Amino acid sequence: MSAIHIKSPALSLRAGKRALTLIRERGLQPADVAILPGAAGGPKGLGIQGLDLALFGDWLPRVPRERTLIGASIGSWRFASACLPDASAGIRRLGELYTSQRFAKGVSMAEVSRSCVRLLDELLDGQDAAVLNNPLYRLNIVVVKSHGLLRHDHKGKLGLGLSSVIGNNLLARQRLARHFDRVILHDIRQVPPLAKLEDFRSHFHALDSSNLRQALLASGSIPMVMEAIREIPGLEPGAYRDGGLLDYHLDLPYAGDGVVLYPHFTDKVVPGWFDKGLPWRRGDTQRLQDVLLLSPSREYLAALPHGKLPDRSDFKRFLGNDMGRESYWRQAMAESERLGDEFLELADSGRLADRLQPL
């Protein structure tokens, strides 16, 4: 008798309390989705490219409606790509442009920043207005404004500032208010659908064609890796950096009339970048009641080359072997189409609710 092979699931599906109830009662339709968050995480975002392609290239456009996209760092770049006139082409172009970046040993922060400027120039290709005027999506970009020693790009001062941040964050997440303000640049056509933000000083500014690229660049400007962005048109001069420093996985008080559909690279929500090593810091279940979190399953990850999604450590792992890294990342992007295919099959068959677990 031949063995029966049961294919392991590629997707993990976790839902907050209200989303869990809604989907178990009547399934999930594109019309239900009002908000999509996009987490920080660098190349990990490329590892779920297939999920983005299925959502923005197929499933969501089946029922056009106004939808809010809220992204930090690579999440904002993914969503800007999805707002281009051809969402699928934009998403694929981001993956290829990001993958083909090459950095020599000892690369400076200025050189990495210049490389990312070129990436965004090629990605947007003069279509900034199309991103801002997308008929379906309302783009929101999360950045932080840095204070104290974090205003500097001198590695010594910046290192001391980051040490202080780590210490304060261990004591209490709220103490990060000494170091950062949250800034959300948003589509002028819509007030961001968030309840009042009371955890940190938060500022809202309109996105327009004069500041879109600087906002995207700032949102991905990791301290010690890239320079701070000093000028964003429409904002006060300052040191603007990666939005994931405060809002790594966008644990925000979402408000509105629908499901918060979250294509993510992990099955948990970690509030801030400095909480990555703190297992007791997790997203607020009240804030995440409407969230449906889609992420690669453990079985899927284990089957990937190196047993993980692409990440920034690969630049060191493959130092001097850019072709090897690029091949690995392209393989991971190609494999991620399984994630999108599985989501479409579950949603279209009505079996999505059978796979849900509580978030």
C-alpha positions in Angstrom: 0.0 0.0 0.0 1.4 3.4 -1.0 1.8 6.0 1.8 -0.7 8.8 2.0 1.1 12.2 2.0 -0.8 15.0 3.7 0.5 18.4 2.6 1.5 20.6 5.5 -0.4 23.9 5.6 1.6 26.9 4.4 -0.5 29.5 6.3 -1.2 30.2 9.9 -4.4 32.1 10.5 -5.1 33.9 13.8 -8.0 36.2 14.6 -8.9 38.7 17.3 -12.2 38.1 19.2 -14.6 40.1 17.0 -13.0 38.9 13.7 -13.1 35.3 14.9 -16.8 35.5 15.7 -17.6 37.3 12.4 -15.6 34.8 10.2 -17.0 31.7 11.9 -20.5 33.0 11.4 -20.3 34.0 7.8 -16.9 33.5 6.3 -14.7 36.2 4.9 -15.5 38.3 1.9 -13.4 41.1 0.3 -16.1 43.6 1.2 -15.4 42.9 4.9 -11.8 44.2 4.7 -11.4 47.9 5.7 -7.8 48.2 6.9 -4.5 46.4 6.1 -1.4 46.9 8.4 2.1 46.3 7.1 4.8 45.6 9.6 8.5 46.7 9.7 10.9 43.8 9.2 13.2 44.5 6.2 13.6 41.6 3.8 11.1 39.5 5.7 8.5 41.5 3.8 9.8 39.9 0.6 9.1 36.5 2.0 5.4 37.0 2.0 5.3 38.6 -1.5 3.0 35.8 -2.8 0.4 36.8 -0.1 0.6 40.4 -1.2 0.1 39.4 -4.9 -2.9 37.3 -4.1 -4.5 40.0 -2.0 -3.8 43.1 -4.1 -3.6 41.4 -7.5 -6.7 39.3 -7.2 -8.9 39.0 -4.1 -9.3 42.6 -2.8 -10.1 44.1 -6.3 -13.0 41.7 -6.7 -15.0 44.1 -4.4 -13.7 47.6 -4.8 -14.1 49.8 -1.7 -12.0 52.4 0.2 -9.4 50.6 2.2 -6.7 52.0 4.5 -3.1 50.8 4.3 -1.0 51.5 7.3 2.7 50.6 7.0 6.0 51.1 8.8 9.4 50.6 7.1 9.2 47.7 4.5 5.4 47.7 5.2 5.1 51.2 3.8 7.2 50.3 0.8 5.0 47.2 0.1 1.9 49.2 0.3 3.2 52.1 -1.9 4.0 49.3 -4.4 0.4 48.1 -4.2 -0.9 51.6 -4.8 0.9 51.8 -8.2 -1.4 51.5 -11.2 -0.5 47.8 -11.7 -0.3 46.5 -8.1 1.1 43.1 -9.0 3.9 44.6 -11.2 4.7 47.1 -8.4 5.0 44.4 -5.8 7.2 42.3 -8.0 9.4 45.3 -8.8 9.9 46.1 -5.2 11.0 42.5 -4.6 13.5 42.6 -7.4 14.9 46.1 -6.6 15.3 45.2 -2.9 16.9 41.9 -3.7 19.4 43.3 -6.2 20.9 45.9 -3.7 24.5 45.0 -3.0 26.7 46.3 -0.2 30.4 45.9 0.4 31.9 45.2 3.8 32.0 48.3 5.9 29.4 50.2 3.8 28.6 53.6 5.3 25.1 54.8 6.5 25.3 57.4 3.7 25.9 54.7 1.0 22.9 52.6 2.2 20.7 55.7 2.3 21.7 56.6 -1.3 21.0 53.1 -2.4 17.5 53.3 -0.9 16.9 56.6 -2.6 17.7 55.0 -5.9 15.4 52.0 -5.1 12.4 54.3 -4.4 13.1 56.4 -7.5 13.0 53.3 -9.6 10.1 51.8 -7.8 7.8 54.9 -8.1 9.2 55.8 -11.5 7.5 59.2 -11.6 4.1 57.7 -10.5 3.9 59.4 -7.2 0.6 61.1 -8.0 -0.9 57.7 -9.0 0.1 56.3 -5.6 -1.6 59.2 -3.8 -4.7 59.2 -5.9 -5.3 55.4 -6.0 -9.1 55.0 -6.2 -9.1 52.0 -3.8 -6.4 52.5 -1.2 -5.5 55.2 1.3 -1.8 55.1 2.2 -0.5 55.9 5.7 3.2 55.9 6.4 4.5 55.6 10.0 7.8 57.2 11.0 9.3 58.4 14.3 10.9 61.7 15.2 14.0 61.1 17.3 15.1 63.1 20.3 18.3 63.4 22.3 21.4 61.5 21.2 19.2 59.7 18.6 19.1 63.0 16.6 22.7 62.3 15.6 24.2 60.1 12.9 27.6 59.9 14.6 27.9 56.2 15.5 29.3 56.9 19.0 26.5 59.2 20.0 23.9 57.1 18.3 25.1 54.0 20.0 24.9 55.6 23.4 21.4 56.8 22.6 20.3 53.4 21.6 21.7 51.9 24.8 19.6 54.3 26.7 16.5 53.4 24.7 17.1 49.7 25.4 17.4 50.3 29.1 14.3 52.5 29.3 12.3 50.0 27.2 13.2 47.2 29.6 11.8 49.3 32.5 8.6 50.2 30.6 7.6 50.7 27.0 6.1 54.1 27.9 9.6 55.4 28.7 10.3 55.4 24.9 8.4 58.7 24.9 11.7 60.3 26.1 13.3 59.2 22.8 10.6 59.2 20.1 7.4 60.9 18.8 5.2 58.9 16.5 4.4 60.6 13.1 1.8 59.3 10.7 1.7 60.8 7.2 -1.6 60.0 5.7 -3.7 60.2 2.6 -5.3 63.7 2.5 -8.7 62.1 1.6 -9.1 60.2 4.8 -8.5 60.7 8.5 -6.6 57.6 9.7 -9.1 55.1 11.2 -7.5 54.9 14.6 -8.9 55.6 18.1 -7.2 58.3 20.0 -3.5 57.6 20.3 -2.5 58.1 24.0 0.6 55.9 24.4 3.1 58.3 22.7 3.0 61.9 21.4 1.5 61.4 17.9 1.4 63.8 15.0 -0.6 63.6 11.8 0.5 65.2 8.5 -0.9 65.0 5.0 0.9 63.0 2.4 1.5 64.7 -1.0 3.7 64.5 -4.0 6.3 66.7 -2.3 6.9 64.5 0.7 5.9 60.9 -0.4 9.5 59.8 -1.1 11.0 61.4 1.9 8.3 59.8 4.1 9.0 56.4 2.6 12.7 56.8 3.0 12.3 57.9 6.6 10.0 55.1 7.5 12.8 52.6 6.5 15.8 54.5 7.9 17.1 52.1 10.5 19.5 53.7 13.0 23.2 52.7 12.5 22.3 51.4 9.1 20.9 54.5 7.4 21.1 58.2 8.0 18.2 60.0 9.6 16.0 62.1 7.3 16.3 65.7 8.3 13.8 67.3 6.0 10.3 66.1 5.1 8.2 68.8 3.4 5.3 69.8 5.5 7.0 68.7 8.8 9.3 70.5 11.2 13.0 69.8 10.6 14.2 66.9 12.8 15.7 63.5 12.7 13.1 61.2 11.2 13.7 57.4 11.4 12.2 53.9 10.9 8.6 53.8 12.1 9.1 50.3 13.4 11.2 51.6 16.3 7.9 52.4 18.1 5.4 50.5 16.0 7.3 47.4 14.9 4.1 45.3 14.2 1.6 48.2 14.4 -0.2 47.3 17.6 -2.5 50.3 17.1 -6.1 51.0 18.2 -7.8 50.3 14.9 -11.3 51.7 14.4 -13.8 51.4 11.7 -16.4 49.1 10.2 -14.6 46.1 9.0 -11.9 43.4 9.4 -8.3 44.4 9.8 -6.6 42.0 7.4 -2.9 41.6 8.4 -0.5 39.9 6.0 2.4 39.3 8.3 5.6 37.4 8.5 5.1 35.9 12.0 2.1 34.7 13.9 2.5 37.2 16.7 2.3 41.0 17.2 5.3 42.6 18.9 4.6 46.2 19.8 8.1 47.8 19.2 11.4 47.0 17.6 13.1 46.9 21.0 10.5 44.3 22.3 11.8 41.6 19.9 13.7 39.9 22.7 11.0 40.4 25.3 8.5 37.5 25.1 6.2 39.1 27.6 5.6 42.1 25.3 2.8 41.2 23.0 0.0 43.1 21.2 -3.0 44.3 23.1 -5.9 41.9 22.6 -8.4 44.7 22.9 -6.7 46.7 20.1 -6.5 43.6 17.9 -10.1 42.4 18.2 -10.8 43.0 14.5 -7.5 41.6 13.2 -7.2 38.5 11.0 -3.4 37.7 11.0 -2.1 35.7 8.0 1.4 34.4 8.3 3.7 31.6 7.2 3.2 28.4 9.2 6.1 26.8 11.1 6.0 23.9 8.6 6.3 26.3 5.7 9.2 28.1 7.3 11.1 24.9 8.1 11.0 23.9 4.5 12.5 27.1 3.2 16.3 27.4 2.5 18.0 28.1 5.9 14.6 27.4 7.6 13.5 31.0 7.6 12.4 34.0 5.6 15.0 36.4 4.1 16.2 38.9 6.7 18.9 41.6 7.1 21.4 39.1 8.6 21.7 37.6 5.1 23.7 40.5 3.9 26.4 39.3 6.4 25.8 35.6 5.9 26.4 36.0 2.2 29.0 38.7 2.3 31.0 38.4 -0.8 28.4 36.1 -2.4 25.7 38.5 -3.5 24.6 36.0 -6.2 24.0 33.4 -3.6 21.9 35.7 -1.4 19.9 36.9 -4.4 19.2 33.4 -5.5 18.0 32.5 -2.0 15.7 35.5 -1.8 14.2 34.9 -5.2 13.6 31.3 -4.3 11.8 32.5 -1.1 9.7 35.0 -3.1 8.7 32.3 -5.6 7.9 29.8 -2.9 5.7 32.4 -1.2 3.1 32.1 -4.0 2.0 29.0 -2.0 0.9 31.4 0.8 -1.3 33.4 -1.6 -2.7 30.3 -3.3 -3.6 28.8 0.0 -5.4 31.9 1.2 -7.4 32.2 -2.0 -8.4 28.5 -1.8 -9.5 28.8 1.8 -11.4 32.0 1.3 -13.1 30.9 -1.9 -14.1 27.5 -0.6 -15.5 28.8 2.7 -13.0 26.7 4.7 -11.1 29.6 6.1 -13.0 29.6 9.4 -12.0 25.9 9.9 -8.4 26.9 10.2 -8.8 29.9 12.5 -7.0 30.1 15.8 -7.4 32.9 18.4 -4.8 35.7 18.2 
